[in-house]
Amino acid sequence: MKIIHALEEFHESGVPIVLAAGCFDGLHIGHTAVIKKAIEHAKQIGGEAWVFTFSPHPAKVLMPDRAPPLIFTTGQQSLHLQEMGVNGCILQPFTIDFMKQEPLDFFENLCNSIPRLSGISVGADWSFGRNRSGNAELLTRLCDERNMFFSAHPEVKWKEERVSSTRIREAIKLGHLAEANAMLGRPMSTIGSVEHGEKIGRTLGYPTANINPENEMLPPRGIYAARLRVGHQLHNAAAYIGHRGTFHENKPQVLEVHLLDESDINLYDQRVEVSYIKYIRGDEVFSDAEALKIQIETDIADIRAVLA
């Protein structure tokens, strides 16, 4: 998948381009519906489907002190867009000057930068331009005038309420992982690099990979049935988020992963992705290492049953 970092960097394509436009934090089932519409139409006309999104997220610029934590990193977003079949992604810098563009100027800039732009797909509530004055109604008219395909996908609901990144963040914060995963359409995940830790797990017979997370948002502390992506391979795993209170007091929170079956894989310095399949239990402090080891045995059995 091609990635460019400004609309002006787009190079003329020999095929029609269909854009899916939006913020897309988390790529939840509402976002993917918008993107799939662009992919479907691109295939119909022998073109390419591209995503137009922003970096940084607009909230980071408009309200930096109150911006919510992002569910995904840019790297995760790109990875999952590629898996969906997206041909390219425009990571448009979001600035105050960009925000002040009139909607018509923004649309003209799109068309001038992408001469073979043949369609746009957005969510029905998407807005753009100065004071968010551009909307789906305006885009419908502008695309009609240029004989371009346009789709404003209606809101996607889960349990009779609109799916949104805000709603998913709240579910994650409350530990409602099953709800968050249902709205995401995939397990919530964390990406990061494997670093050397204190090797406490190894002394218990359960070696762990210590992961330095790049994500702004993690699920609550506890034990999770998980899968670890290493390159293109997925491995069954147990994940732990917590402070290792049995061994330490007032230590920083860690993310550790134990591979259930492959113990000879060298993970150090690799970037990996942890997908949280199911919450098993909360973070606990045990009387000693032996009591913790007994509990880990139970946890591993429970996790194997989940992942089976």
PADRENLUM-946279 format. One record per residue (C-alpha): residue in three letters; x, y, z. Coordinates in steps of 0.5 Angstrom, whole numbers, plus 2048, in hexadecimal, padded with zeros to 3 digits. Each point is the difference from the previous one (the first is absolute). Last residue first. Layout:
BEGIN
ALAXYZ;...
This chain:
BEGIN
ALA7EE7D282A;LEU802807802;VAL7FB800806;ALA8027F9803;ARG8078027FF;ILE7FF806804;ASP7FC7FC806;ALA8067FB800;ILE805806800;ASP7FD804806;THR7FF7F9804;GLU8087FF7FF;ILE801808802;GLN7FC7FF806;ILE8057FB803;LYS8068047FE;LEU7FD806804;ALA7FF7FC806;GLU8087FD7FF;ALA8028077FF;ASP7FD803807;SER7FA803803;PHE7FD8027F9;VAL7FE8077FE;GLU7FB8007FB;ASP7FE8037F9;GLY7F97FE7FD;ARG7FE7FA7FD;ILE7FF7FC7F9;TYR7FE8067FB;LYS7FF7FD7F9;ILE8048017F9;TYR805805802;SER8048017F9;VAL807801802;GLU8048037FA;VAL8087FF7FF;ARG8068057FE;GLN8067FC801;ASP806802805;TYR8007F9803;LEU7FB7FB7FE;ASN8047FA7FF;ILE7FC7FA7FF;ASP8027FA804;SER7FA800805;GLU7FA7FE7FB;ASP7FA7FD803;LEU7FD805805;LEU8048067FE;HIS800805807;VAL7FE8077FF;GLU802806804;LEU7FE807800;VAL802804806;GLN7FE805805;PRO805804804;LYS8037FE807;ASN7FC802806;GLU8027FA804;HIS8037FA7FD;PHE8007F8800;THR7F97FE801;GLY7FE8077FD;ARG8027FF7F9;HIS7FD8067FE;GLY7FB7FE7FB;ILE7FE7FE7F9;TYR8017F97FF;ALA7FF7FC7F9;ALA8007F87FF;ALA8017FE7F9;ASN7FE7FC7FA;HIS8058027FA;LEU7FE8047FA;GLN8058007FA;HIS8018067FB;GLY805803803;VAL7FF7FE807;ARG7F9801802;LEU7FF7FE807;ARG7F97FD802;ALA7FC801807;ALA7FD7FD806;TYR800806805;ILE803801807;GLY7FE807803;ARG801807800;PRO7FB8047FC;PRO8018007F9;LEU8058047FD;MET8008077FC;GLU8058057FE;ASN8037FA7FB;GLU8088007FF;PRO8007FA806;ASN8077FE802;ILE7FF7F8800;ASN8047FC805;ALA8007F97FD;THR7FE7FB806;PRO8037F9802;TYR7FB7FC804;GLY8057FB804;LEU7FF804807;THR8078037FF;ARG7FF8017F9;GLY7FA805802;ILE805804804;LYS8048017FA;GLU801808802;GLY7FF8027F9;HIS8038017FA;GLU7FC8037FA;VAL7FB7FE7FB;SER7FE8067FC;GLY7F8802800;ILE7F97FF7FD;THR7FA7FF804;SER7FA7FD7FE;MET7F8800801;PRO7FD7FA7FD;ARG7FD8017F9;GLY7F98037FE;LEU802806804;MET7F9800802;ALA8007F9802;ASN807801803;ALA7FE805805;GLU7FA7FD802;ALA8047F9802;LEU805805803;HIS7FB803805;GLY806802805;LEU7FD807801;LYS8058047FD;ILE8007FB7FA;ALA7F88017FF;GLU801808801;ARG8058007FA;ILE7FB7FC7FC;ARG7FB805801;THR8048067FE;SER8037FC7FA;SER7F97FF7FE;VAL7FA7FB7FF;ARG7F9803800;GLU7FC7FD805;GLU7FB7FA7FF;LYS8047FB802;TRP8058017FB;LYS7FE8067FB;VAL8048027FA;GLU7FE8077FD;PRO7FE8017F9;HIS8058007FB;ALA8018067FC;SER8027FD7F9;PHE8028047FA;PHE8027FE7F9;MET8028067FB;ASN7FC8047FB;ARG804806801;GLU7FA804802;ASP7FD7FA804;CYS806800804;LEU7FF807802;ARG7F97FF802;THR8017F9804;LEU806804803;LEU7FC806802;GLU7FA7FB803;ALA8067FC804;ASN803806803;GLY804806800;SER7FF805805;ARG8057FD805;ASN801807803;ARG8058017FA;GLY8007F97FC;PHE7FE7F9801;SER7FA7FC803;TRP7FE7F9800;ASP7FA7FE803;ALA7FE7FB7FA;GLY8067FD800;VAL8058017FA;SER8017FD7F9;ILE8038047FB;GLY8007FE7F8;SER8048017FA;LEU806804801;ARG8047FF7FA;PRO803807801;ILE8027FF807;SER803806803;ASN7FC8057FC;CYS7F97FC802;LEU802800807;ASN802807800;GLU7FA8027FD;PHE7FC7FC805;PHE804804806;ASP7FF8077FC;LEU7F87FE800;PRO8007FE808;GLU804807801;GLN8077FF803;LYS801802807;MET8017F9803;PHE8067FF7FB;ASP803807803;ILE7FF7FD807;THR8047FA7FF;PHE7FE7F97FE;PRO8067FC7FC;GLN7FC7FC7FB;LEU8027F8800;ILE7FE7FE7F9;CYS7FF7F9800;GLY8017FB7FA;ASN7FD7FA7FD;VAL7FB7FD805;GLY7FF7F9800;MET7FE7FF808;GLU8067FD802;GLN8048077FD;LEU7FB804804;HIS8027FB806;LEU807802800;SER7FF8077FF;GLN7FC801806;GLN8057FC804;GLY8058047FE;THR7FD807801;THR7FE7FD807;PHE7F97FE802;ILE7FC801806;LEU802808800;PRO7FF803807;PRO7FB806801;ALA8028077FE;ARG7FF804806;ASP807804801;PRO8018007F9;MET7F98037FE;LEU8008027F8;VAL8077FD7FE;LYS7FF7F9804;ALA7F98007FE;PRO8028007F9;HIS8037F9800;PRO8088027FE;SER8007FD7FB;PHE7F98017FC;THR7FD7FB7FB;PHE7FE7FF7F9;VAL8007F87FE;TRP8017FE7F9;ALA7FC7FB7FC;GLU8037FE7F9;GLY7FD8007F9;GLY7FD7FB7FC;ILE7F9803800;GLN7FD7FA804;LYS8067FF804;ALA800807802;HIS7F9800802;GLU8017FA805;ILE806803803;ALA7FC807801;LYS7FA7FC803;LYS8057FC805;ILE803807802;VAL7FA802803;ALA7FD7FA803;THR8077FF803;HIS7FF807804;GLY7FA7FD803;ILE8037FA802;HIS805803803;LEU8078027FD;GLY803802807;ASP8008077FE;PHE7FD8017F9;CYS8018087FF;GLY7FC8007FA;ALA8008007F8;ALA8007F97FC;LEU8028027F9;VAL7FF7FD7F9;ILE8068017FB;PRO7FF7FF7F9;VAL8067FC7FD;GLY8078037FD;SER801803806;GLU803807800;HIS805801806;PHE7FD802807;GLU805804804;GLU7FC806800;LEU7FA7FD805;ALA8067FF805;HIS8037FA804;ILE8007FB7FA;ILE7FF7F8802;LYS8007FB7FA;MET7FD7F9802;
